Amino acid sequence: MSKYDSGYAEMLFIDQGAWGSYVELKIYDFDMKLMESIFMRSEDAIPSLDSIKGKDVYISCQNLPSNDSILGHDRCVLGESLWSKDKLKYNYHFRSIR
């Protein structure tokens, strides 16, 4: 678990064997109240939490098979986080690092 300006965050890596893998990012306030949880893709590249500044969350993916340095929300998140982007409490910024 990592400490940030507004609380704590942790990334849980879930391996589903032949079905691939994904990552759950959980963001907590200083009282350890869960503020938000999102699921991200991790088949091609495992995401890394760079920083949280206020309501902005910065995440990078190493060696993602893409020529884009800035990644769209739809390329990185899964499930409810993808369908309900406007309902998320935080703004997520994804980038690809080569």
C-alpha positions as a printed Julia matrix, in Angstrom:
98×3 Matrix{Float64}:
   0.0     0.0     0.0
   1.31    3.44   -0.95
   0.65    6.76    0.75
  -0.4     9.81   -1.32
  -1.5    13.4    -0.67
  -5.12   12.44   -0.08
  -4.77    8.97    1.41
  -3.58    5.53    0.36
  -3.74    3.33   -2.72
  -3.02   -0.29   -3.54
  -2.92   -2.34   -6.71
  -3.96   -5.98   -6.56
  -2.82   -8.24   -9.39
  -5.26  -11.04  -10.16
  -4.07  -13.91  -12.37
  -6.85  -16.0   -13.9
  -4.6   -18.55  -15.57
  -5.69  -19.24  -19.16
  -8.23  -16.39  -18.9
  -5.48  -13.8   -18.49
  -5.03  -11.29  -15.71
  -6.24   -7.93  -14.51
  -5.42   -5.35  -11.85
  -7.69   -3.8    -9.25
  -6.72   -0.32   -8.06
  -8.18    0.68   -4.7
  -7.98    4.25   -3.4
  -8.59    4.97    0.29
  -8.79    8.14    2.35
  -6.6     8.57    5.46
  -9.24    6.8     7.59
  -8.91    3.75    5.29
 -12.39    4.3     3.86
 -12.53    2.94    0.31
 -13.06    5.92   -1.97
 -12.97    4.11   -5.32
 -12.01    0.84   -6.94
 -11.42    0.27  -10.65
 -10.34   -2.73  -12.71
  -7.66   -2.45  -15.4
  -6.32   -4.65  -18.15
  -2.96   -6.31  -17.56
  -2.64   -9.0   -20.24
  -0.13   -7.08  -22.38
   1.43   -4.75  -19.82
   1.07   -4.43  -16.07
  -0.03   -0.93  -15.04
   1.98    1.02  -12.49
   0.56    3.73  -10.25
   2.73    6.82  -10.7
   0.97    9.35   -8.49
  -2.27   10.75   -7.17
  -2.6    14.54   -7.09
  -5.95   15.62   -5.7
  -8.55   13.92   -7.9
  -6.07   13.08  -10.7
  -4.6     9.56  -10.83
  -1.59    8.96  -13.1
  -0.92    5.42  -14.3
   1.72    4.15  -16.72
   2.0     0.9   -18.66
   5.43   -0.43  -19.62
   5.91   -1.97  -23.1
   2.25   -1.86  -24.09
   1.95   -2.85  -27.78
   0.9     0.62  -28.92
   2.47    3.59  -30.64
   0.39    5.99  -28.55
   2.03    7.61  -25.54
  -1.31    8.8   -24.1
  -3.81    5.96  -23.72
  -7.57    6.29  -23.82
  -9.74    5.2   -20.91
 -11.26    2.43  -23.04
  -7.82    0.89  -23.71
  -7.04    0.44  -20.02
 -10.07   -0.11  -17.8
 -12.57   -2.96  -17.49
 -16.12   -3.54  -16.33
 -18.16   -0.91  -14.53
 -15.25    1.56  -14.66
 -15.42    1.48  -18.45
 -19.2     1.81  -18.77
 -19.65    4.45  -16.08
 -16.63    6.68  -16.69
 -18.61    9.84  -15.87
 -19.55    8.47  -12.43
 -15.96    7.91  -11.27
 -14.74   10.08   -8.38
 -11.22   10.4    -9.79
  -9.82   11.41  -13.19
  -7.55    8.71  -14.58
  -4.64    9.53  -16.9
  -2.94    6.61  -18.67
   0.32    6.65  -20.6
   2.46    4.1   -22.36
   6.2     3.96  -21.65
   8.59    2.33  -24.1
